Amino acid sequence: MPQTQTLALVGAAGGIGTTRLALESGATLARTGRDIAVVDAAFDTQGLARYVEGRIEADATALATGDVELGAALYEQELDTPGRLALCPARAPFERLARAKTAAAARRFEQQLAAAALSHDAVIVDTPPLGGNQALAAVDAADRVAVVTSGDERGADALARLRDRLRDVGSRPDAVIATPGSGNGTLEDAHATVPERTVAPRRCPACVPADETFAPAVAAATEAALGVELDLEFSGGGPLRGILGED
């Protein structure tokens, strides 16, 4: 990537795998030698915290409230990759959670995302559907917005609603990533599709070390989301190019 990019991965609905994709995409980029930060803007669900080992003291909500600086809320992951991956999870009591959702906190959160972009090659923000100030801040701070939705009828309906919300705030999706849904249908609007791979949180990211199916699919989704070519090699499949379909 020629310059730092902040990517808002926006879930069209809850429970469709946005947090997991943010983690896996971050690890994929670390495989290319880049230093990546994944920041949790899903303050209510706090899903990124499942992937952080040990006690979480400072977190993303504390950044938003101004209680800590960025470095204290980043938890570096132990990965065998040329680049580094750090997670900034949300893990907060109700009182701080409420303060972190205010308009003033959202402005501070956006500033912290800008600070993360200065110290990392890319920043990925795990962003919930646009129902809170911090989610709007993530979209405002982002260079690119990618919508994550399930590849079924529920996902298609959620995608349509989220497109409308993004339009209301003067934004639009640069890419659409599909995750497995409850049905057997496919999402025609998807630029890439990530298959299911069920592993325990402590064994994630599952794309490192790379396999022949899941890791290439995550890499293709990351390419689509960021609008880049990664030139990653996968055993048995050659370089990544050619996995993505034509727009």
N, C-alpha and C positions, 0 to 999 in steps of 0.2 A: 504494500500500500504506500503511495507516495507521501502521505501525511496522516497524522492521527485522525481517526474517525470515531465518532461516538454513534453507536447503533442502539436504537430503542427496539427491543424485541417485544412487541405488544401482543399479549394474549387476547384473542377475540372472546374468550370465555374462560372460566375457571376450570382447572383440572385437565387441561389439554396438553400439558408438557412444555410450557414456555420456559419454566425455570430449568428443567433438565436440558433443554436445547441451548439455553444461555451458557450453562456449564460446559456442555460438550463442544459448543462452538468456540468458547474460550480456550479449551484444551487443544482443539484443532489448530487454532492460530498459534498457540505456544509451540506446536510441532514445527512451525515454520521459522522459529527463532524470535518471534515477537513477544513483547511483554504486554500482558493483557490484564485488565481489571474487569470483573463482573460485579455489578452493583445491583442490589435488590431494592426496587421501588415498589414491590408488592408488600407493603407494610402489614396488611391484614393477615395474609396467609403465611408470610415469613418462611417460605419454602427453601430458600437458599441456605438457611441455617442448618438444614439436615446434612449438608455436604461439608460442613466445617467440623473438624475434630477438636475436642477440648472445649473449654469454657469460653463463651463469647461475652466479653465485657463491653467494649465500644462497638457500636453497630451503625447501620445506615440511618436509623431514626435519630441517633445522637449527632450525626453529621448535620441532619436537617435542623435540629434544634440548636445547633451551635455549641453543644456540650463538649465535643472532641474535634480534633483535627483529623484529616484524611488518613494519615499514616497509622493512627491508632486503630482504625476500623477496617484495615486491610489484613486478611489472613492468607498468607502465601501457602499454596498447595505443593506438596512434594510429588512432583512429576518428573519422569525421565524424558524431558523434552529440552530442546535448545533454548527455548524461551521460558518465561515465567508466567504463572497464573496466580492471581490474587483474588480472593472473594471478599466482598463487602456485604455481609448478610444483614437482614433486619431481625432483631431479637429484642423485644422491648416490653416493658410493663405497660399497662393500659394508660397510665398518666402520660408517659412520654410519647406513646403512640398517638394520643390525641393532640399533643402539642406539635408533633411532626407532620400533621396533616393540614396545618393552617397555611394561609397564603404566604405569610412571612417565612415560614419554614420551607415552603416550596421554592422560594427565591434563593434561600441559602443552599438548599439541596442542588439546585441548578448550578450554583457557583462551585459546589464541591465536585460536581461532574466535570465541570470545566477544568478544575485543578487536577482531577484524575487523568484527563486527556493530555495534560502537559507532562505528566510523568510516566505515561504508558503509550505503547504504540496503537492500542485501540481500547475502547471502553464499551462494554456491552451492558445494557441496562435491562434487567428483568422487569418488565412493565405490565401492570394489570390493565384490564379494560378501563377506558378513560372515565373513571368515576370519582377521582380524587385529585387534589392539587399536585401531589408528588408525581402522579402519572403524567399530568399535563406538563410539568417541569421537565420530565424525562424526554417527552416528545419535542419540547421547545429546544432542549439542549442538543438533540441528536442531529447528526449530519444525514443519517438515513433512518428510515422507519420500516421495519419488516413486521408484518402481521403473522402470528402463529395461530392456526385454527385446525380443527380436526377435519379429516377428509371424508365427511359424511354430510347428511342433510342438516344436522344440527350445526356443524361447522360452517356450512355455506350460509345459513341464516345468520349466524354470529358474525361472519365476515361482512355481510351486507350492513348490519347494524354498526359495526365498528368503522366501516368506510364512511358512514354518515357522520359519526362522532368526530372522526378525523377531519372531515370536510368542515364541520362546524368550527373547528379551531384552526382552520387554515392549513391543514396538512393533508397528506395522502400517503398510502403505503408505496414504498419503492419495490417491495417484494412481498410475496405471500408464500409461507411455508406451511405445508400440511403435515400433520401427525396422524397416527392411526385413530380412526373413529370406531364407533360401535357397529357400523354397517360395512358393507363390502364395496361401497361406491368410491369414486375418485373425485377430487376437487379439480375442476377444469381450470380454475384461475391460479392454481399453485405453480410457482416457479421451481419448486423442489419439494420432495416428499421424504420424510424421515421415518423409517420403519420402527416398529416397537422392539426394544431390547430391555427386558426386565432383569435388573440386577439390584442388589441392596445398595442404598445410598453410599455406604462406606466404600463400595467398589466402583464408584463413579469418580471421574469420567470413564465411561466404558470404551471410548474411542482411542484410549492410550493404554496399552499398545494397540495399534490399528489391526482390525480384522479385514475381511474381504467384502463385507456387505454394509454393516452399520457405520463404520468410520468413513468410507467413501460417501455415503448418503449424507452424513453430517457435514462433511467437507463441501459437498455440492450445495447444501442449504446455506452454509456460511458464505460461500462464493456469491450465491444469489442475494443474500441479505446485505452484504457489503459491496456488491458490484465489483468484485475483484477476481483474479485468477490466482490460485494458490500454488499450482504446480507440485502438488504432493504426489508421492508415489505410494502405491498400494500393491501388496504382493498378489500376483495373479491377475491384476487389473491394469497395470501400467499407470500412466499419469492420470490425474483427475479429469482432465479435459475430455469432453464427450459424454460425461454423465448427465449434465444438464440438457434438458430438451430446449428446443427453439422457443423463443417468446412468441 
